[in-house]
Amino acid sequence: MHFTLHSCRTHTLLKVTARSSSTFRVPCSHFSTAPVPHPTWLPALRSAIAIGDLRLGRRTHAVIITSGAAEDRFLANNLLSMYSKCGSLPCARRLFDQMPHRNTVTWNSLLSAYALHGLTADAIHLFRFLLRCPTVAPTRLTFTPLLKLCSASADLFPTSQSLHSFAIKIGLGSDAMVSSALVSVYSKFGVLQEAQHIFDGMDERDVVLWNIMIKGYAQLGFLQEAFFMFSELHRSEILHLDETSVRCILMIGESGELFEQVLAYGNKTCLLDDFADVLSRNKIMSEHVRNGDYDAALECFLEMKRLNFGYDNVTFVIVLSAVTSGEYFEAGEQLHAMVTKAGLCSDVSVSNSLINMYAKMGSLAYARHVFEDMKEFDLVSWNTMISNCAQNSLEAESVELFIKMLRLGVLPDQFTMASTLRACSGINIGYLMLEQVHCFTLKQGLFMDIFVLTALVDVYAKKGKMEEAELLFSGMDWFDLASCNALIAGYVINGYPNKALDLFSSITRSGERPNDFTLATVLKACSGLVTFENGMQVHSHAIKVGYDSDLCVCSGIFDMYIKCGNVKAASAIFSNISKPDDVAWTAMISGCVDIGDEEHAFHLYLQMRQSGAMPDEFILASLIKACSCLAALGQGRQIHGNAIKFGCASDPFVGTSILDMYAKCGNIEDSYSLFKRMNVTNTASWNALVLGLAQHGYGKEALKVFKNMTSQGVLPDKITFVGVLSACSHSGLVSEAYSYFDTMRIDYCIEPEVEHYSCLVDALGRAGLLHEAEKIIETMPYDPSASMYRTLLGACRIQGNMEVGQRIATRLLGLEPLDSSAYVLLSNTYAAANRWEDVHKARKTMGNRNVKKDPGYSWIEIKNKVHLFVVDDTSHPETTAIYQELEDLIRKIKGEGYIPDTDYVLLDLQEEEKERTLYYHSEKLAIAYGLISTTPPSRIRVIKNLRVCGDCHNAIKYITKVVAREIVLRDASRFHCFKDGVCSCGDYW
């Protein structure tokens, strides 16, 4: 066996003492509290403790046992310490358990052993065991190891508070050692008010304790308090500042007179000899970051690395700030690796900077990983995670973090509360949570903080609780633009644009200056109200205060002009934007589509592509909507191709828009085919297909799709049932319409709205059940709409029921006295019954009231160009060829059995003249042009702004037979798909 010189001497000493102590032989399991003279071999035990030699300690223990001195409690306590220092806690615990008579030193020795090795659960369990022991009372040495363990984890903060309470209860609350440990714990967890209270009540405070307080204030950003504590320590006649005191201040990284004074003191007293180079470089980097020169800050850091200057936690805090602001994600990951290698992951300020960097760069998963790996947290850690979760649409997680923080006993500040309140606005149970958080702010005395109050106004407004938001706002004794903006935004969101304008006026009258958010939000109010004059005033004010060039304000201005119908002014504003972003392009293009200027929208899209800008989902969806409105299938296909090219076709919103576009352009086959290829999970796509099939006359297929939808667990909504009831209406399924109307209410708890009643009225009217339809209108819980009356009046015209027609026309004119369709339908009803005198009266009334009839016209798209026709149109450049083709068609279809139905000529003319009038209806002219401009077997698509007349409908069926071409006609009511002499509507429209 090999020993060091020291060990050999100790081994010899053990032999001698063993022989001289042979009279003390007792079993090792029996201990006595009687005093035993300390044998001369005690230094050997202490030597084993000092050098951490477990083998020597065990041999010493063996000699003590064989010498009969094992009952000595003093020796047993030293043995506990030895096993602890030598890393053998099981032996220490076994020895402790064998001692029937333990004193306070025994308990404290084992507690210290647990604290030394970080065994928190074992230490707390032992402490509870101690409290149940009637013969031993805790001392200050009992509390210090426990408090040390509690300071290692935020999860144990409530335990440290309990220990504090118990220390006060047994009279140790003012003990210097316990107080020092408590100050350390409270400072680490950011509860500086309590730490300061304990610190101020202590009679004796060493430099270490002062430094703990200085560091606590500095890390939480309370710089004035940190400087004050530093100055107080400097003025002390007993204690002296040390290197740690100076570093705690300098690591803040701030500049200013106080900072310079501390730096000068550190240099003068030679406390910063090794710190000076790093400190000066940190200061240079900090200046670069403050000036927005992030590249220079990174270059400075790289130079520090090349010159082997070293770095500290402040270095990484600064450079991570530069990386975050400059959005250098790859560099950020490399810095994280350097932080790990340097062993600074345990530094709270560095970990906080990493969390902030990952969150700002959109990698919240990495931020969460850093947060979960932290051994210690401060309030900034919690605030950073709570705030970033709220900002990244993880509101529920943000609130969960807030609750966890409270459970750990960490007290929030105004920034915590503001972030939590904003998170409440984005969760379903947010209002209940909002009330609880609101009460908590009152309890904590944070209610009147400007950040908290603004957040409260904002969240109540977003939840639609405008009375509460107004009450909070009215209680403010000072002007705060952020709160004003929150309330204005709330007014706009909740449909009170007039109040938004009133509040904006009061701001400007008071002389306060609005910002870009204020102006952009108020412009939304003007757009909602379509108030051109107010919008121009806001535009003028934006110019006056210098925000007219701001991108968000510009977008708001031209959106306002578009909504007010002034495309010229909007285009002028848009052209002044040097580099429009996605928001500007989207606002301009979608605005043009919304006001019906689809051609200008396509022109803008072409400009956008030429500028190199890439379209997003919103722009493509708007353009697809424009194609739907124009029934421009060719352009629609091109936009569909662009959506695939730019990877947007899989977006549910874009996909549904494309599906709807094909249906509205008369290509229900492609719409259905696209639907089958899509991974449809949203109700909107199902609705688009059901509505498309219904409009094309495939009522039974639409109902089949609806059943398939519900069987797959997709819940229908009110729009779904509009499509279902339309399918019943267009297919003459009256009983089915009643059945689905009841299903909607009973099975899906969807209360029918005006649109659903309109569909039911339409179904009854088409089936000739005019009195039942009229009864539905009279008994439904809504005021009838003009469109509902027009639908029923059209049915009266087809059925030739003048009695009901006159009543409905009277009611329609009562709602809309200048509605030309009411006069026309009533006139046509009279004409169909050969009541020409009544026809003349109706038309005279129209003339006297200056009511203009909407002209009927049809159009067809050929090679992306739209050609428009009216009845007897001769304006087209190819008129001669068109009329020649049409006359040939009339001759051919007459040979197939076509007979002109002169009942649809609602003029008092001779029969021959009536027939000729029928030949040149606008839809026939458009079809003739389509036939001479395209080659078989391509499909011809025509759109008409009014309802197709019965004669044209009959003629087109014959035309498809003689030309062997499919013709799709979309009129004001539905699609008609003609093929081989048959129409998809089944002659029911």
Secondary structure, 3 states (H helix, E strand, C coil): CCCCHHHHHHHHHHHHHHHHCCCCCCCCCCCECCCCCCCCCHHHHHHHHHHCCHHHHHHHHHHHHHHCCCCEHHHHHHHHHHHHHCCCHHHHHHHHHHCCCCCHHHHHHHHHHHHHCCCHHHHHHHHHHHHCCCCCCCCHHHHHHHHHHHCCCHHHHHHHHHHHHHHHHCCCCCCHHHHHHHHHHHHHCCCHHHHHHHHHCCCCCCHHHHHHHHHHHHHCCCHHHHHHHHHHHHHCCCCCCCHHHHHHHHCCCCCCHHHHHHHHHHHHCCCCCCCHHHHHHHHHHHHHHHCCCHHHHHHHHHHHHHCCCCCCHHHHHHHHHHHHHHCCHHHHHHHHHHHHHCCCCCCHHHHHHHHHHHHHCCCHHHHHHHHHHCCCCCHHHHHHHHHHHHHCCCHHHHHHHHHHHHHCCCCCCHHHHHHHHHHHCCCCCHHHHHHHHHHHHHHHCCCCCHHHHHHHHHHHHHCCCHHHHHHHHHCCCCCCHHHHHHHHHHHHHCCCHHHHHHHHHHHHHCCCCCCHHHHHHHHHHHHHHCCHHHHHHHHHHHHHCCCCCCHHHHHHHHHHHHHCCCHHHHHHHHHCCCCCCHHHHHHHHHHHHHCCCHHHHHHHHHHHHHCCCCCCHHHHHHHHHHHHHHCCHHHHHHHHHHHHHCCCCCCHHHHHHHHHHHHHCCCHHHHHHHHHHCCCCCHHHHHHHHHHHHHCCCHHHHHHHHHHHHHCCCCCCHHHHHHHHHHHHHCCCHHHHHHHHHHHHHCCCCCCCHHHHHHHHHHHHHCCCHHHHHHHHHHCCCCCCHHHHHHHHHHHHHHCCHHHHHHHHHHHHHHCCCCHHHHHHHHHHHHHCCCHHHHHHHHHHHHHCCCCCCCCEEEEEECCEEEEEECCCCCCCCHHHHHHHHHHHHHHHHHCCCCCCHHHCCCCCCHHHHHHHHHCCHHHHHHHHHHHHCCCCCCEEEEECCCCCHHHHHHHHHHHHHHCCCEEEECCCCEEEEECCEECCCCCC
